[in-house]
Amino acid sequence: MDYPGSTKLFPLPHFVMFPHVKKIFHIFEPRYVRMTLDALAGDRFITLATLLPEADTVEGQPAIYPTGCLTRIEHHQALPDHKFNLLLTGLCRVHLSREMLTSTPYRVAEAQPLLDQDAMATSELREKLISSAKHCFSKSGAFFQELQTIMQGGIRTGALADLISFFLPLPTEVKQRLLANVDVTQRVHLLLDYLDQMELEPAGPELLPPPRTRKFPPDFSNN
């Protein structure tokens, strides 16, 4: 990747993006429309960051977790009224070291890519992850057919753990903890701990986030 070392930030509440995930986003706020236009005219990179719960402000901006997910715009659809639909693909974890002073209406940060360590996790650990994930997805009623197809392929264990972490209804803080862990074996063990809890209490309030009503289009956020 021709990554320049700094990245446009797209901070969101209650949402954690992971590498290897493809996700559609509706862009409508003027500052993020400008971010989209700048990304399309340049490197097409955008980093998804997550707001800290009850985030304090840092230099006038809501605080974010220090680990985000660098994404690339794979496809875009220009809509009326200067809006966009974007298909973003998660590329890798990044450490957001510091935010930069810019003239843009959106936030920009220096960010260092974080690559997986111990990427060759054991086959036994992989099989345990697949077995536990199948059990939890069937209990939660989540759509699992596509992920089952992915599991049958040659996807690396770290990437598989990321996909499972994204699709499972885990709390934001848990997903952020999984995103921040670059050691594949440690990440899988951590994920298995949560999967075991979900098997015991698949709909427990301490594991599943409370339901939130959503309106469309949503109100402008403070991020």
C-alpha positions, 0 to 999 in steps of 0.5 A, spaced: 500 500 500 502 507 498 500 509 505 502 516 507 503 515 514 497 520 516 490 518 515 483 521 515 479 520 521 471 517 521 470 517 528 463 513 530 460 511 536 458 504 538 461 501 532 468 498 531 471 496 524 475 490 523 480 488 517 478 484 512 470 486 513 467 490 507 461 495 510 457 500 506 456 507 509 452 512 508 455 519 508 451 525 509 454 530 514 458 536 510 465 535 513 465 527 511 462 529 504 468 533 504 473 527 507 470 523 501 471 527 496 478 528 498 479 521 499 477 519 492 481 525 489 487 522 493 489 515 496 482 513 498 484 511 505 479 513 511 480 510 518 474 508 522 475 510 529 471 509 535 469 514 540 470 513 547 464 511 551 462 518 554 468 521 551 471 527 554 473 532 549 481 533 547 482 540 544 475 540 542 474 534 539 471 527 542 476 522 545 477 516 541 480 509 542 488 509 540 487 503 535 483 504 529 482 500 522 485 503 516 480 502 510 480 503 503 474 506 498 472 500 494 466 503 490 462 509 491 456 512 489 454 519 488 447 521 491 443 527 490 444 533 495 452 532 495 451 525 499 455 518 498 454 511 499 461 508 500 463 501 500 469 500 505 474 494 506 478 494 512 485 493 511 489 493 517 489 496 524 493 502 525 495 506 532 493 513 532 499 516 535 497 524 535 492 528 531 494 533 526 492 541 526 489 541 519 484 546 515 480 541 513 473 540 517 474 533 518 480 530 523 486 527 521 491 523 525 498 520 524 497 513 524 502 507 524 500 500 521 499 494 526 501 487 523 499 481 525 504 477 530 504 470 530 500 469 524 501 461 524 496 460 530 495 452 531 490 448 527 487 446 533 486 453 536 483 455 529 478 449 529 476 450 536 474 457 534 470 455 528 466 450 532 465 455 538 463 461 533 458 456 529 454 455 536 454 462 538 451 464 531 446 459 531 444 461 538 444 468 536 440 467 530 445 471 526 446 470 518 452 465 518 452 462 511 457 467 508 461 466 514 461 458 513 463 459 506 469 463 508 471 458 514 471 453 509 477 456 505 484 458 506 483 464 510 488 466 515 486 465 523 487 472 524 483 474 519 477 469 521 478 472 528 477 479 525 470 477 521 467 473 527 469 479 532 465 484 527 459 480 526 458 477 533 453 482 537 459 483 542 459 490 546 463 496 543 469 495 549 470 488 547 470 489 540 475 494 541 479 490 545 480 485 540 481 490 535 487 492 539 490 485 540 495 484 534 498 477 537 493 472 533 494 467 538 492 471 544 486 474 540 483 468 539 484 466 546 480 472 548 475 471 543 474 464 545 473 466 552 467 471 550 464 465 545 464 461 551 460 466 555 455 467 550 454 459 549 452 459 557 448 466 556 447 467 549 442 473 550 445 476 557 445 483 558 452 483 560 454 481 553 449 484 548 448 491 547 442 494 549 437 495 543 437 502 540 432 505 535 435 508 529 432 514 525 434 515 517 437 519 516 440 520 523 442 526 526 448 530 525 453 527 530 458 531 535 464 527 532 
